[in-house]
């Protein structure tokens, strides 16, 4: 009986791992697509971010937890310097540039 339970748990764990892996790949491809289309500069400071994308550069203007339909919407992503990204995560209203983008998105998507 314990062996069956272990097997079931193991199968669920493998399935969950595969789903997470697919989600990570989807997110990475999404961010790479944005990186290839936009300047590699912080939208707030204008700082150059180099040539290689990093997940800390991408910020969801409207939080993906609250607006899951916009998680993979390019309009909802802004490229930021990691320090700016950290600051805006702590205070989403800190930067006027992002506040303007947020209001534009809310208008565009009637939110």
ZIGI-V779894 format. One record per residue. N is the residue number from 0. RES is the residue in one small letter. BURIAL is 1 if it has 24 or more other C-alpha atoms within 12 Angstrom, else 0. D_LAST is the distance of its C-alpha to the last C-alpha in Angstrom with 2 decimals. Layout:
n->N res->RES burial->BURIAL d_last->D_LAST
n->N res->RES burial->BURIAL d_last->D_LAST
This chain:
n->0 res->x burial->0 d_last->51.40
n->1 res->x burial->0 d_last->50.05
n->2 res->x burial->0 d_last->50.23
n->3 res->x burial->0 d_last->48.00
n->4 res->x burial->0 d_last->45.39
n->5 res->x burial->0 d_last->45.52
n->6 res->x burial->0 d_last->45.21
n->7 res->x burial->0 d_last->42.17
n->8 res->x burial->0 d_last->40.50
n->9 res->x burial->0 d_last->41.48
n->10 res->x burial->0 d_last->39.99
n->11 res->x burial->0 d_last->36.68
n->12 res->x burial->0 d_last->36.72
n->13 res->x burial->0 d_last->37.50
n->14 res->x burial->0 d_last->34.76
n->15 res->x burial->0 d_last->32.20
n->16 res->x burial->0 d_last->33.56
n->17 res->x burial->0 d_last->33.29
n->18 res->x burial->0 d_last->29.64
n->19 res->x burial->0 d_last->28.89
n->20 res->x burial->0 d_last->30.96
n->21 res->x burial->0 d_last->29.08
n->22 res->x burial->0 d_last->25.73
n->23 res->x burial->0 d_last->27.24
n->24 res->x burial->0 d_last->28.64
n->25 res->x burial->0 d_last->25.38
n->26 res->x burial->0 d_last->23.63
n->27 res->x burial->0 d_last->26.71
n->28 res->x burial->0 d_last->26.80
n->29 res->x burial->1 d_last->23.14
n->30 res->x burial->1 d_last->23.84
n->31 res->x burial->0 d_last->27.18
n->32 res->x burial->0 d_last->25.63
n->33 res->x burial->1 d_last->23.37
n->34 res->x burial->1 d_last->26.46
n->35 res->x burial->0 d_last->28.55
n->36 res->x burial->0 d_last->26.30
n->37 res->x burial->0 d_last->25.53
n->38 res->x burial->0 d_last->27.88
n->39 res->x burial->1 d_last->28.88
n->40 res->x burial->1 d_last->28.00
n->41 res->x burial->1 d_last->25.87
n->42 res->x burial->1 d_last->22.96
n->43 res->x burial->1 d_last->23.82
n->44 res->x burial->0 d_last->27.64
n->45 res->x burial->0 d_last->28.62
n->46 res->x burial->0 d_last->30.91
n->47 res->x burial->0 d_last->32.23
n->48 res->x burial->1 d_last->31.35
n->49 res->x burial->0 d_last->34.20
n->50 res->x burial->0 d_last->34.41
n->51 res->x burial->0 d_last->33.43
n->52 res->x burial->1 d_last->29.87
n->53 res->x burial->0 d_last->29.25
n->54 res->x burial->1 d_last->26.39
n->55 res->x burial->1 d_last->26.17
n->56 res->x burial->1 d_last->25.15
n->57 res->x burial->1 d_last->21.75
n->58 res->x burial->1 d_last->18.74
n->59 res->x burial->1 d_last->15.24
n->60 res->x burial->1 d_last->13.08
n->61 res->x burial->1 d_last->10.22
n->62 res->x burial->1 d_last->12.67
n->63 res->x burial->0 d_last->13.75
n->64 res->x burial->0 d_last->14.67
n->65 res->x burial->0 d_last->11.31
n->66 res->x burial->0 d_last->9.56
n->67 res->x burial->0 d_last->12.78
n->68 res->x burial->0 d_last->11.70
n->69 res->x burial->0 d_last->11.26
n->70 res->x burial->1 d_last->14.57
n->71 res->x burial->1 d_last->16.65
n->72 res->x burial->1 d_last->14.53
n->73 res->x burial->1 d_last->16.65
n->74 res->x burial->1 d_last->13.99
n->75 res->x burial->1 d_last->12.80
n->76 res->x burial->1 d_last->16.44
n->77 res->x burial->1 d_last->18.45
n->78 res->x burial->1 d_last->22.22
n->79 res->x burial->1 d_last->23.71
n->80 res->x burial->1 d_last->27.19
n->81 res->x burial->1 d_last->27.69
n->82 res->x burial->0 d_last->28.41
n->83 res->x burial->1 d_last->25.22
n->84 res->x burial->1 d_last->23.27
n->85 res->x burial->0 d_last->25.09
n->86 res->x burial->0 d_last->24.37
n->87 res->x burial->1 d_last->20.62
n->88 res->x burial->0 d_last->20.67
n->89 res->x burial->0 d_last->22.51
n->90 res->x burial->0 d_last->20.46
n->91 res->x burial->0 d_last->17.00
n->92 res->x burial->0 d_last->17.22
n->93 res->x burial->0 d_last->20.76
n->94 res->x burial->0 d_last->20.39
n->95 res->x burial->0 d_last->19.18
n->96 res->x burial->0 d_last->18.90
n->97 res->x burial->1 d_last->16.27
n->98 res->x burial->0 d_last->14.44
n->99 res->x burial->0 d_last->14.36
n->100 res->x burial->1 d_last->13.16
n->101 res->x burial->1 d_last->10.26
n->102 res->x burial->0 d_last->9.24
n->103 res->x burial->0 d_last->10.04
n->104 res->x burial->1 d_last->7.91
n->105 res->x burial->0 d_last->4.65
n->106 res->x burial->0 d_last->6.50
n->107 res->x burial->0 d_last->7.93
n->108 res->x burial->0 d_last->5.57
n->109 res->x burial->0 d_last->3.79
n->110 res->x burial->0 d_last->0.00
